[in-house]
Amino acid sequence: MSYEETIKELEEIINRLENEKLPLSSAQKLFERASELSKLAQGELSKATGKLYQIKKELDNITEEEV
């Protein structure tokens, strides 16, 4: 599941929880799924951030070598 798909499903769940009158058991299952999705999204963001920092570090090294 891509980051975008994860966020889309998370938004749909939040919308349902906010706007529908759900039985407690259904709301609990949706909340648990939202929690799982949130962890997945956070993991993907962490990976992307790490890659960006690595790229920046490499670019900084290249720039320093040229000076």
C-alpha positions in Angstrom: 0.0 0.0 0.0 1.4 3.4 -1.0 1.7 6.4 1.3 -1.1 8.1 -0.7 -3.4 5.1 -0.4 -2.7 4.9 3.3 -3.6 8.5 3.8 -6.7 8.2 1.7 -8.0 5.2 3.7 -7.1 7.0 6.9 -9.1 10.1 5.8 -12.1 7.9 4.9 -12.0 6.3 8.4 -11.8 9.6 10.1 -14.7 10.9 8.1 -16.8 7.9 9.1 -15.9 8.2 12.7 -16.8 11.9 12.8 -19.9 11.8 10.7 -21.6 8.4 11.2 -23.4 7.0 14.2 -21.6 3.7 14.4 -22.0 0.9 17.0 -19.2 0.9 19.5 -17.7 -2.3 18.2 -17.6 -0.9 14.6 -16.1 2.4 15.8 -13.5 0.5 17.8 -12.5 -1.6 14.7 -12.2 1.5 12.6 -10.1 3.3 15.3 -7.8 0.3 15.5 -7.4 0.3 11.7 -6.7 4.0 11.7 -4.0 3.5 14.3 -2.4 0.8 12.1 -2.6 3.1 9.1 -1.1 6.0 11.1 1.9 3.8 12.0 2.4 2.8 8.4 2.2 6.4 7.2 4.7 7.5 9.9 7.1 4.8 8.9 6.9 5.8 5.3 7.6 9.4 6.2 10.5 8.4 8.4 12.0 6.5 5.5 11.5 9.4 3.1 13.1 11.8 5.6 16.1 9.6 6.0 16.6 9.3 2.3 16.3 13.1 1.9 18.9 13.7 4.7 21.2 11.2 3.0 20.9 12.9 -0.4 21.5 16.3 1.2 24.6 15.0 3.0 25.9 13.6 -0.3 25.3 16.9 -2.0 26.9 18.9 0.8 30.0 16.6 0.5 30.1 17.2 -3.3 29.8 21.0 -2.8 32.6 21.0 -0.2 34.9 19.0 -2.5 34.5 21.5 -5.3 35.4 24.5 -3.1 
